[in-house]
Amino acid sequence: MLKSGKLMFTFMIALLFVSVLPLWLLAADEAVVLTETELPKVVPIGFYFEGQSAATQMRNAAAVRFGAKRYVVTALVDTSGYASDIRAKCEGFLISDSPILIGGKPLGIGSWVIGLTKEGMLNVFDLSGAKILSLKTTRDTALKTPKPVSITKSADGVRLYRGRDYVILTPK
């Protein structure tokens, strides 16, 4: 009788572990969009690109945390006074401290320059100016008053918006 009691106890512990583990793993990647008061803790005040630096437009910044310590940070930068070829490429930056999928395409840990074309393509450049990704965005025509940059949670995932155009961000 004593052995069956220990066996039953072990079985119950294992069952509890197996039933709670999926919830814990799901919570580990849960997205939390940072508030305006939290942004200054994670958004840099400036950004470097092709041998130049530009000030961050903090009013046009957004960030999301996946789990406890995985952040994706984005913002527009002030490129007034810079050459038109740099302004055409560099609207802002994207920083991720863990691998992500952006628009379904893998993007590793690092810092990138982002720019949106008139055709709705989000271009991602490395810090030297080399294009590494080009993603077709989705236009959200139902968005009433879009911000220049925002991150929101929706039924289809975490959306990174540039105006009305967005791509889905997913932790990897």
LINKAKA-V341232 format. One record per pair of residues at least 6 apart in sequence whose C-alpha atoms are under 8 Angstrom apart, sorted by the first residue. I is the first residue (numbers start at 1). J is the second residue. Records with the same first field share a line. If there is no record, write none. Layout:
I: J  J
This chain:
27: 67
28: 66  67  68
29: 66  67  171
30: 65  66  67
31: 64  65  66  67  153  158
32: 64  65  66  67
33: 62  63  64  65  151  152  153
34: 62  63  64  65
39: 61  62  63
40: 58
42: 63  73
43: 58  61  63  73  74  75
44: 56
45: 55  56  58
46: 53  54  55  56  77
47: 53  54  55  56  77  93
48: 54  127
49: 113  127  128  129
50: 127  128  129
51: 128
54: 77  78  79
55: 77  78  79
56: 75  76  77  78
57: 75  76  77  78
58: 75  76
60: 75  76  147  148  149  150
61: 73  74  75  76  149  150
62: 73  74  75  149  150  151
63: 71  72  73  74  151
64: 71  72  73  151
65: 71  72
66: 171
70: 96  97  98
71: 95  96  97  98
72: 94  95  96  97
73: 94  95  96
74: 92  93  94  95  149
75: 92  93  94  149
76: 91  92  93  149
77: 90  91  92  93
78: 91
79: 86  87  90  91
80: 87
88: 115
89: 113  114  115  123
90: 113  114  115
91: 113  114  115  116
92: 113  114  115
93: 111  112  113  114
94: 111  112  113  114
95: 109  110  111  112
96: 108  109  110  111
97: 109  110
98: 108  109  110  171  172
99: 106  107  108  109  171  172
100: 106  107  108  109  169  170  171  172
101: 107  168  169  170  171  172
102: 167  168  169  170
103: 135  136  137  167  168  169
104: 168  169  170
111: 126  127
112: 124  125  126  127
113: 124  125  126  127  129
114: 122  123  124  125
115: 122  123  124
116: 122  123  162
117: 123
120: 136  137  138  139  165
121: 134  135  136  137
122: 134  135  136  137
123: 131  132  133  134  135
124: 131  132  133  134
125: 131  132  133
126: 132
135: 167
136: 167
137: 165  166  167
138: 165  166  167
139: 164  165  166
140: 164  165  166
141: 164
143: 164
146: 163  164
147: 162  163
148: 161  162  163
149: 160  161  162  163
150: 160  161  162  163
151: 158  159  160  161
152: 158  159  160  161
153: 159
156: 168
157: 168  169  170
158: 168  169  170
159: 166  167  168  169
160: 166  167  168  169
161: 167
